[in-house]
Amino acid sequence: MGKSILILHSHLPLVRHPEHETFLEERWLFEAISETYLPLLRMMRTLEDEGIPFPMGMCFSPTLTFMLQDPLLIERYTRFLDRNVELAERELNRTAGDEKFHVLARMYHERYVRDRDELHSLYNGNILRGFERLARRGMIELMATAATHAFLPNFRNYPEIIANQVELGIESHGRDFGMSPRGFWLPECGYFEGLDRIIADAGLDYFISAAHGVLFGDPSPRTGTYAPVRTPAGVAAFPRDVYTATWVWSSDRGYPADPVYRDFYRDIGYDLPLDYVGPYIHDGEVRIDTGFKYHAITGPTDDKDCYDIDRGRQRVREHARDFFTRQREHSARLGEVLGVEPVITSPFDTELFGHWWFEGPQWLEELFRVAHAEQPNFDDNTFGMITPSAYLQEYGPAETVAPAFSSWGSGGYAEVWMDGSNDWVYRHIHQAIERMAELVLRFPDESGLKERALNQAAREVLLAMASDWPFIMNARTVVTYAERRVKEHLYNFTRIYEALSQRNMGTEWLTWLEKKHPVFPNLDYRRMKLTNSEALKGLL
């Protein structure tokens, strides 16, 4: 009757600012740990203890794994938890006269206390160990992704640099989890013709594709998006199923939009007096989300109902069973039409579960419970959940198809990462890539201070390539921050380039920069070369 594959992709850009005592964007990481990663680990431990399998693929980007292991950020996250525990204690007092709100205040207090305890007692300050343990036991499958989550199609003129992004991502995965990945998450599912060769040369077995990347491939597959295909380079591409994904992903029609669920936008950081929330918001006066949210979505109104934990849990059970049942029925219909057992691939951003959709981890737990109840012995003749590698081992790709240029972004191609709001960044980043290749030609085998400077120059180029900055500019959210980050990395690279050209590289600023951006500690600048060196020699 077919199979269902669930993929969770975890990524955050490098938001580490040791030059400031506190920095607002570092909260992106802290919120993700408390609202998504730790709740997911709790969910998995619960299912593991009950003997309920939860087969799925997970991916953690190298910039995220670096931050999750960085002593500075973990110390700051601990302070974040301390403040939230303190706020929760104040909330217990403030809501003592209203039982509905008091129940929620108690829930938040218990969660933050538990976060602090588990971070140190269970994981010794490194939650990656929890995911690594589960992967080693075969409970989940871990995938790799590009070094700085660059949108690879926008750098297709530099295949060597793309290969470096892929290889660095794989190496980081090996250091972080102590194992080699079989699969690869293409950032934003961004694919262009020939990228499969780079993936294959890196020793990987499969990647996840946007739906139309396979549907519009050559030839168009008979199985549509309901089976992995073999690319010309020999790797498998699992196409995303858009139809069933909308049941979860859609902001207005998906499960997370249900009026019973907790409202993401209503927060005491905006509702309560400034003199009360001041110590728990940014700089004491910039109102931000505190994480303490007491209202249900209710509907398109400012008059929100109080969130009911029990009603939320009940709706989660209903939605988990609805998703599994509808996927199974959809699979059965597809099987009749296609004449094969289909596989439904459902990739999501991990942060959807818990951060954006508070009940998301509970929904995943209930989904695996339903799946286990329906296929307790994992009979191949029943519809059930499976990991990508297990599927390939059992069934293999269905057809050979050359995928087409595509992404899972709005519009399906590259417009999110290259439009009038952000296209200016590429001429500067491309110039930095070419200048970095020039430096490799000019300084092919340096050591000491020069080697440190060249490695840092390469690091700054890679960080400038991150897909997050043009994405933020396109979304028009924290645009100033995104623009500043791109300019900062390009400035740092240019300053190193000019210092090396003038042979006056100083140690003090370089040392400070290495401490500020210490990601990829084993980076070798020599890998940033370009094959088309003849064009570069004219610059020497």
N, C-alpha and C positions, 0 to 999 in steps of 0.2 A: 504493500500500500504506500510505500514511499518513506522518506526520511525528512527530518527538519534539522537544520544546522543554525545554531545561534552563535553570533560573533559579537564580542564587546571590545570596542577600540578605545583605549585610554590615552589621552594626550593633553598636555599643557605646555605652553612655551616656557622658556627659561625666564622665570620672574624672580630673580634673586638680586637683592639690592643691599649688599653689606655696607654701602656708603651711607645708608639711612638707618636710624634706629628702628623705625617702622616704615613700611611701604604698602600702600593700599592694595596694589595688584598681587602682592604675596598672599592675600586672602583667597585668591582663586585656588591656590594649592590647599590652604588650610580647610576651606569649605569642602573641597573635593574629598579630602581624607575623611572628614567627619561625616559627611552626608552621603558619600558613595562608597569609597574603598573599604573602610572599616565595616559599614553595614553589610557589604557584599561578603566579606570574610566571615562575618557572624552567620550569615545565611548559609554559607557553604559548610561551616563547621557543624551547624545544626543538622543539615541534611546528611553530612558524613556520619555523624553520630547515630543517625537513625537508619543508616544503610541505604539511603536513597541517592542514586547516581544523579549527577548534574553535568552531563557532557556538553561542553561548549568550548569555543575558541576565545582566547583573550589576547590582547596586544597592549603593551605599554611602551610608549615612545621613549627614546634615550634621554630626552630633556626631562621628562617626567620622572623616570627612574633615578636620574641623578639627583633631582630635588628631594625625592622620597628617602634618599640616603645621606643627604647633606647635613652635617652636624649643625650648621648655623640655622638652616631652615627648620630642622626638627626641634631645636631649642626654641625657636620663635613660635613654632606650632604649639609646643607645650605651654608657652606663655599665653597663647590664644585660648587654649583649653582652660587654663587657670582663670582667665577673665570671664569666660563663658560659664564656668562653674559658679563663680562669684555672682554673675548676673542671674543665673538660675536660682541661686539662694535668695536673692532679692525678689525675684519673681514669685517664689513660693510664699514669701511674706505678703507681697502686693496682692496676689490673687486668693489669699486665704479665705476671703468672704464669698467667693464665687466658685462653686465646686467644678463647674464645667471647665473654666479656665485653669483652675488649680490642678486638675488632672493632667492637663497639657504641660503646665509648668513643671510638674513632677516628672513627666516623661522626659522633658529636655534636661532636667537635672540629672536623671539617671543615665541618659545617653552620654552627656559630656564627662561625667565621672567615669563611666565605663570606657569611653574613648581614651582617657588619660591612663587608666589602669592597664588596658590591653596594649596600648602603644609600647609601654615599657615592660610590663610583666610577661606578655605573650610574645612580643616581637622584638624586644630589646632595641626599640627605637627605629626599626626597619620593617615596615609591613610587607615589603617584597618577599620576605622569608615565608610569610603565610601563603602567598600565591605560588612560590617555588615549591613548597612542600606538597601542595595539592597537585601541581604539575608532575612532580616526581612520582606521585602515587597514581598517576593516570586519570585523575578526576577532571582536570581541565587540560586544554592544549594551549600552550603559549606560542604566539607568533611574534615576529620581529617587524620593524618598520624603519623608515628612513631616519638618518641621524638627527636632523632638525626639522623633520616633517615638512620638507619643501614640497611645493606643488610641482612635481617632476616635469609635466609637459611644458611648462614655461621655461625649462632649461634644456630642452631637447637638443639644442645646438652644441651642448657640451656633454656628450655621453660619458666621458671619463669622470666628470664631476658627479653625474648621476650615479655612476657605478660606485664612486667613493661614498656618496650618501647611503647607498644600499649596503656596502661592505661595512662601513662604520656602524650602521644600525645593527647588523648581524653580530659584529664584534662586541658591541655594547650589550646586546642580549646575552651573549655568552658569559661576559663578566658578571652581569646582574643576576643571572639565573643558573649559571653553571651547566648549561645544556645548549645544544645547537637547535635552532628552529627549523621546522619544515615548511612553514608558511610565512607569507609576507603581506603586511597591510600596506597597500599603495596609499600614501596620504591623499585624503579626499577621494579615494578610488580613481585618482587621476592616471589615465593610461594614454599612451601614444604608440604608434606602430614601431616595433623594434624593442620596446621596453621589456618584452618577455625574454629577449636574448640576455639582457643584463641580469634579469632575475634568475634565469637558468644558469648562467655562468657563475653566479654566486652560490650555486648548489642548493637552491630552494625547489620545492615541489609544486607549490601553488600560490596563488594570490586571489584577492577578492576584487571583483569587477563591478562597475555600474551595470545596470540591466541592459541599456542600449549599447554598451560597449560590445557585448556579445551578440545581441539581437541584430545589430547593424554590421556584424563582422562578415568576413568572406570565407566560406559562404554563410548565409544566415542559418543557424542550427535548427534542425528539425525539432529538437527538444526545447526550443525557446530559452527561457531563463531557468528551466527546471532540471538542469543537470550540468555539472562542470564540463567544460570543453578542454581539449588539448590544443595549445597554441603551436604555431610553427616551430618554436624553440623547444617544445616538448614539456613545458610546464602546464599545469592545470589552472584554469580560471573559473572560479565559482561566481556566477552572476547573481547579483542582488535581486530578490523578489520584491518588486515595488508594491504589488497588490496587497499582500498580507502585512507588509511593513507599515502601511498607512494606518492599520488598526492600532498600532502603538505610537507611531511617529507623528501623526497629524496633530497639530496644535489645537484644532477646533473640532475634529471628528474622532480623534483617537481616544483610547482609554484614559490617558492622563487629564483629559478635559472634562471628565465626569464631575458634576457639581458637588458630589459627596467628598471628593478628594480635597486634601489640604491645598490652600491657595499659596502659590509661590510668591506673589508680589506683595501681599499684605504682611507687614513686619512691624514689630514694635519700634524699630529704628526710625520709622516715619510717624508712627501713631502716638508715641508717648512724649511727654515734655522733654525738652533738650537738657534741662538740668538733671533729669533722671537718667537718660540714656547716654549723656555726654561722655562718661568714662569708657563707654563700650562702642563708640563709633569713631570715625576717622578724625584725628586731631581735635576731638572734643566738640566739633561743630559741624562736620560734614556728615549728613544723615546717610547711612548705608544700611544694608541688610545685616541684622544681628544673627539671624537664624532662628529667632523666636517668633514663630508664626502661629496664630491661634484661630484662624478662620478657614472655613471651607470655601471652595470656588464659588458655590452657590449659583452663580449666573452672572449676566452682564449688569451688575449692580454694585454700588458701593456699600449697600446694606448687607453685609456678609453674615451668614450663620456661623456659629462657633463650630469648629472642627470636632467631629465625633470619631474617636479612634476606632471604636467597635464597628461603626457603619463603614469606615474606610476599609477595615480588614475584611468585612463581609463582601464588599464590592470587589476587592482584590481577588477573592476566591472565585467570584462569578466571572470576572474578566479573564482570569487565568484559564478556567475551563472553557470559556467561550473561544479564546485564542486557539487552544489546542484542538478543540472540536472543529472549528472552522477550517483550520489548516488541514486537519485529517480529511475532512469532506472535500476540500479543494484539491488535495492530493489524489483522492479517489477519482474525482472527475477528470483530472489531468491524465491519470493513468489510463483511463478508458480512451481518451482522445489520442494520447501520444503512443500508447502501446508499450510503455516502459514505466518502471517505478520512478516517479519524480523525486527530486530533492529540493526542498525549499530553503534557500539561504537567506537568513535575516540578520544583517549586520546593523549595529547601533553604536552610537557614542555611549561609552560607559556612564558618563556623567548624567545622562538622561535618568538613570536609575538611582534615585535618592536625592540628587541635587535638584534637578528640574521637576522630577516626578517623585515626590516624597515617598509614596508607597511602592516605587519601582522595585526595590530589593524584595519586598514582601511578594510582589507579583511574580518575580522570577522564582522564588521559593515555591509558591503554589503551583506554578507552571511545571516545575520538575516533579512535584508531588503527583500532579494529574498524569504526567507522562509515565511515571513509574507505575501508577495504579493501572494504567491502560496497557502497559507492556512490561510487566514485572520480570519476565525472563528474557527480555530483549529479543524476542522472536523476530527473525528477519521478515516474516510474513505480515508483521503488524507495523502500523505507522508509529515512528518513535524518533527520539532525538539522538544525534550522533555528532562526533567531531569531524572536521574536514579530512584529517589524515586517516581516520578509521573508515570513512566513506571511500576514499581513494583506494585504500588497501582492499576493501571488499568488492567495490564495483568498478573503479577506474573512471576516467573521462569518457563521455559518450561519443563525441565527434571531434574532428580537427577543424578549428576555426581560427582565423586571424582576427583578433578583436580590433575594434575601431576606437579612434580618439574619443574619450569620454571622461566624465567625472560624476560623482553623486551630488554635486553642488546644484544650486538653483540654475535652471536652464540646461543643465546636463553637460556643459562643456567647460570653458575656462573663464567665463565672464565674471564670476565672483572674484577671481584672483587677478583679473586684468580688465579693468574698465576705466572710465574717466577719473575715478577717485583714487586709483592706485597704480596706474600704468607707468607713472614716472619712476617708480622704484627700479624697474627692470633695466633701464639703460645704465643706471649706476651699479647695480649688482652685477650685470654682465661685464661691465668694464672692470670691476673688482676681480671677477673670475679670471679674466684675461690677464690682468696685471699680476694676479697670484701665479698664474702659469708662467708668466715672464720671470717672476722671482725664482721659480724652480729652475728655469734655464740658466739664470745668472748665478744662482747659488746652489749648485746641484748636490753638494755634500758638505754642509756646514756642521759645526758643532759649537758647544758653548753658548754664549750670548746670542750670536746670530741665529743659531738653530732655534733657541727659545723664541726669538722674535718672529721667525718664519712660521713656527708652529702656531703662535698666537695670531698671526695674520690669517692663516688658514682657518683658524677657529672663528674669527670675526666674520669671514666670508660665509662660512656655513651657517652661522647664527643669523646673518642678514637674509639668507635664503628662506627662512621659516615661512610657511604658508599663513601663519597667524596674523602677521602684520598687514598684508593686503586684504585678508579676510575682514579684519576689524575695520579697516578704512572703508571697505565696501558696505559693511553693516552699519557704519556711522555710529559706533558705540564710543569706545575710548580712543578716538582717532588721534588725539594729540599724543597719547602714550605710544601708539603703534608707529606713528611717524617719527617720534623721537628715538625709538628703538632702532629702526632701520638706519636713521642718520647716525646714531651713535656707533653702530657696528661698522658702517662705512667710513666714518671719521677715524675710528681706531685703526682700521686696515690702512687707510691712506696715510695716516701719520707714521705707521711702521714702514710702509712702502717708501715714503720719502726719506725717512731716517736711514734706511738701509741704502738707498740710492746715494745719499750724501755721506754715508759711512760715519754717522754720529748717533748710533743707537744708544740711548741711556738706559740704565738699569732700574732706576727708581720707579718711573712711570710704568715700565713694562712689568715689573714685579707686582705693582698695584693692580694692573689689568689682569694678570694671570690669576690673582686672588679673587678678582671680581667675577671673572668668567672661567672657572676651572673645569668646565665640562670637557669630556674627551681628553683625559690626562695623557693618554698614549698616542695622541694624534701625531702623524708624521707628515710634515708639509710636502714631502716629495711626491705624495700621492695626488697632489693637486695639479699635476701636469696635464697638458693637452697634446694629443697626437699631432695635430696640425701645427707643429712647431715652426714651420717655415714662415707662416704668417706672423708669428711672434718674434722671429729673429730680427725683423725690421725695426722692432722697438728697442733693440739693444744698442 
